[in-house]
Amino acid sequence: MKTRKTTKHEVHSLEEKRRILELYLSGEKSAVELAREYDLDDRTRIYKWLKIKDKHGELVDLRGRATG
């Protein structure tokens, strides 16, 4: 049997992502704190969501789509 080389993390809904970004942008919690609390792979996940939000004007679900 093969063992996973990576850790599987939670899948978050758009609402959860919006709530996490809101906490980060308000300054209530740091990206590191939120990554730990919400089982994100690391804080860069939050920065990626911010980049998507800035590019599209809102947070959109890009799973399964090219982000180029």
N, C-alpha and C positions, 0 to 999 in steps of 0.2 A: 504494500500500500504506500502511495506517495504521501509525503507530508508537505504541508504548505510552507513556502519560503517567506510568505508575507503574512501580516496580520490583517484579518478582515475587520473593517470598521463599520459602524452604523451607517445606514443610508438615511439621509435627512430629507424631509419634505421641503417644498419651497417655503412654507410657513415657518418651519424651524430655522431655515437658513436666514430668512428675513429677521426673525427674532434675535438670532446670534449676531447678525450684522448691526442691528439696532443697539444691542448691548455694547458692541465694540465701538461703534461710532459715537455713542453717548459718553464714552469714557468710563462707564461703570466697571468694565472688566477688560483686561488686556487680551490680546490674541492668544497668548500662551495659556492663560487661565481658561478661556473659552474652549480652546482645543482640548484641554484635559477634561473639562466638565462635560463636554458633548461628544467625547470619544472621536475626535477628528484625528487624522493621521499626523498632522502638525499644523502650526499656525499659518502656513502658506496657503492652506485651503481657504481660509478666511480672506486672504489677499486676492485669491483667484476669484472668489465670489464678488468681491468689491470691483475687480476689473470687469467682470461680466455686467454688473450693475451700472458701472460708468459707461460702458460701451452701448448698452441697450436702453438705458434710462430706467431700468428696473431689473430685478433679478429674474432671469428666465431659465427654464430647464433646457440645458444643451446636451443632456445625456444622449449618446448615440449620434450626435451631429458633430461635424467638423467645427472647430472653434476659430479657425484661421481668420 
